[in-house]
Amino acid sequence: MSDLRDQILIFMKDYNLKEGKPPSIKTISTKVKGVTVRQFYKIFTGGIKEACLAADIQAPSENVISTQKALNARKGKHIRKDAPPPSEAVKPDTYTLSEPQMIRLRVISRFPQGRSISST
């Protein structure tokens, strides 16, 4: 693992000197032999930000923001903007049915057990 880590850091420093910006994770995974995106995240759990800090180069702000969103979503911290506050959330055992669904439920509940609704 430490060999891959060293290879990634060396590549990142060289790439930054040549291009003037840090490489993307996809670029790292294609250019560094034996590194996949999954392995990159195993080595640098904080994503490109952690890798840039370790390589002592400036992290790209747009990549850091998107990585942070992905990590938060993976940890279950992602909350949709249009989601209701937790106090107003619908309980899992409570359902809101439309009028046609209510009528169908009333009709079904009148059938004896084992009888189907199909019209044959």
C-alpha positions as CSV (number, residue, x, y, z in Angstrom):
1,M,0.0,0.0,0.0
2,S,2.8,2.4,0.9
3,D,4.4,1.8,-2.5
4,L,1.2,2.8,-4.3
5,R,0.8,5.8,-2.0
6,D,4.3,6.9,-2.9
7,Q,3.8,6.4,-6.6
8,I,0.5,8.4,-6.5
9,L,2.2,11.3,-4.6
10,I,5.2,11.4,-6.9
11,F,2.8,11.4,-10.0
12,M,0.7,14.2,-8.4
13,K,3.7,16.4,-7.8
14,D,5.1,15.9,-11.3
15,Y,1.7,16.4,-12.9
16,N,1.2,19.6,-10.9
17,L,4.5,21.0,-12.0
18,K,3.8,20.2,-15.7
19,E,0.1,21.2,-15.9
20,G,-0.1,23.8,-13.1
21,K,-3.1,22.0,-11.5
22,P,-3.5,18.8,-9.6
23,P,-4.6,15.7,-11.5
24,S,-8.1,14.2,-11.2
25,I,-8.6,10.8,-9.6
26,K,-9.5,9.4,-13.0
27,T,-6.2,10.7,-14.4
28,I,-4.3,9.2,-11.5
29,S,-6.1,5.8,-12.0
30,T,-5.2,5.7,-15.7
31,K,-1.6,7.0,-15.5
32,V,-0.3,5.3,-12.4
33,K,0.1,1.6,-13.0
34,G,-1.9,-0.6,-10.6
35,V,-4.1,2.1,-9.2
36,T,-7.9,2.0,-9.6
37,V,-10.4,4.6,-8.3
38,R,-11.4,2.2,-5.6
39,Q,-7.8,1.7,-4.5
40,F,-7.2,5.4,-4.5
41,Y,-10.1,5.9,-2.0
42,K,-8.8,3.0,0.2
43,I,-5.4,4.8,0.4
44,F,-6.8,8.3,0.6
45,T,-10.1,8.0,2.4
46,G,-10.6,11.8,2.3
47,G,-10.4,11.8,-1.5
48,I,-8.4,14.2,-3.6
49,K,-8.2,16.8,-0.8
50,E,-6.3,14.4,1.4
51,A,-4.0,13.3,-1.5
52,C,-3.2,16.9,-2.3
53,L,-2.4,17.7,1.3
54,A,-0.1,14.7,1.4
55,A,1.6,15.7,-1.9
56,D,1.9,19.3,-0.6
57,I,0.0,20.8,-3.6
58,Q,-3.1,23.0,-3.8
59,A,-6.3,21.0,-4.0
60,P,-8.8,22.0,-6.7
61,S,-11.9,23.5,-5.0
62,E,-14.5,22.1,-7.4
63,N,-13.2,18.5,-6.8
64,V,-13.1,19.0,-3.1
65,I,-16.7,20.1,-3.0
66,S,-17.9,17.2,-5.1
67,T,-15.9,14.7,-3.1
68,Q,-17.2,16.1,0.1
69,K,-20.8,15.7,-1.1
70,A,-20.2,12.1,-2.1
71,L,-18.5,11.3,1.2
72,N,-21.4,12.9,3.1
73,A,-23.9,10.9,1.1
74,R,-22.1,7.7,1.7
75,K,-22.2,8.4,5.5
76,G,-25.9,9.1,5.3
77,K,-25.5,12.8,6.0
78,H,-27.0,13.9,2.7
79,I,-30.3,15.7,3.1
80,R,-32.3,16.8,0.1
81,K,-33.1,20.5,0.1
82,D,-36.8,19.8,-0.6
83,A,-37.1,17.2,2.1
84,P,-39.5,18.1,5.0
85,P,-38.0,18.6,8.4
86,P,-37.7,15.5,10.5
87,S,-40.6,16.5,12.7
88,E,-43.0,16.7,9.7
89,A,-41.7,13.5,8.1
90,V,-44.2,10.7,7.4
91,K,-43.8,7.8,9.7
92,P,-42.9,4.5,8.0
93,D,-46.1,2.8,9.1
94,T,-48.4,5.7,8.0
95,Y,-49.4,6.0,4.4
96,T,-51.4,8.6,2.6
97,L,-53.7,7.2,0.0
98,S,-55.5,8.9,-2.9
99,E,-59.3,8.7,-3.2
100,P,-59.1,6.0,-5.9
101,Q,-56.8,4.0,-3.8
102,M,-59.1,4.3,-0.8
103,I,-62.1,3.1,-2.9
104,R,-60.1,0.1,-4.1
105,L,-59.1,-0.7,-0.5
106,R,-62.7,-0.6,0.7
107,V,-63.8,-2.9,-2.2
108,I,-60.9,-5.4,-1.5
109,S,-61.6,-5.4,2.2
110,R,-65.2,-6.7,1.5
111,F,-64.0,-9.9,-0.3
112,P,-63.8,-13.0,1.8
113,Q,-60.3,-14.3,2.3
114,G,-58.8,-16.1,-0.6
115,R,-61.1,-14.6,-3.3
116,S,-59.4,-12.6,-6.0
117,I,-60.6,-9.4,-7.6
118,S,-60.0,-10.4,-11.2
119,S,-63.0,-10.1,-13.5
120,T,-63.2,-13.5,-15.2
